[in-house]
Amino acid sequence: MDSNLVIQRERPIIDKISDMYNYDSNIRHLLYIIIPAFIIKYGVQKEKLIIDAFKKIRIVSSDKQSETVKAYYSSVPKLINNEFKTVKHMVIQNYNKISLVDLLDNLVHEFNHAINSHINEILEKKNFLYLRTGLTFRVYKKQDLSFVRKDASYILEEIINTKQTNDIINIIKSFNPNDSEIDNTIYAINSETSHQYNSNSYYLQGYICKKILENKTFINTLENLRINGEVYDINNWFDNIIGKEGSYKEFITLLNDVFDLELEYSRRKVFKSILLGKIKDESLKIMRIIDTFNNNVNFR
């Protein structure tokens, strides 16, 4: 797919979206390259889905300072004309201090969540409403739309989303547009990043899962299921390959354990070596599950 043709074709649409939401030049210029990169990543057959997501989700810039949360995507259930729908937006925090690369990373990361949640976002089951974000669900009571819980699979969702963020930003880094304005943006991005971009989000979890993320059976299957909203039977698929019931649940639990231990390690002032040992032990358990999965598939 010719990136220059995609960039030129999408620019009028991006201008309309930017005018509609009164985006400043920083966001507008990044959208000139982000939206084409999404289309190249997922294919022209997903173009309408991608454009719809950017039309329906407003980017809100905020001066609120946060060391832990730089940006977030929000999709909130509402009952509108007796039908459950969602109201969506994205918030970029620390906006006046954020670097170009961090802004790019945050926009790509959060919109990738949104795009991979666009199809089959809402599932109704008896008295509950399940709102999908990629692989995971947030559960609400249908009666008053009060929040109940979040699925444990959210860490795996973040790991896969971070890998795709890297893929999309590396597509952007490879652009060589004819437009000097866009070329300046890409030059600035390339000057601030290494040859191969790697986000620092969920770095430890991504490192532990490196081998399975390189497994084409695993990553291609999950990427396709996520974007098409067909995530309901992943646990059985995973368990069948491992050859042991409950393997997916154990994999998810261990990933969450490592994440929680990492947070505790960063806050702890003393006895940190004990926590480090626990992180290593849980990480080895995850890697053994990954090795079993990789050994049991033919296509890698």
Secondary structure, DSSP 8 states (H G I E B T S, - for coil): --HHHHHHHHHHHHHHHHHHHT--HHHHHHHHHHHHHHHHHH-GGGHHHHHHHHHHSEEEE-----SS-SEEEEEEEEEETTEEEEEEEEEE-STTT--HHHHHHHHHHHHHHHHTTSTT-EEEETTEEEEEETTEEEEEETTT--EEEE-TTHHHHHHHHHHHHHHHHHHHHT---S-HHHHHHHHHHHHHS-SS----TTHHHHHHTHHHHT-HHHHHHHHHHHHTT--TTHHHHHHHHHTSTTHHHHHHHHHHHHHHHHHHHHH-SS-HHHHHHHHHHHHHHHHHHHHHHHHT-S--
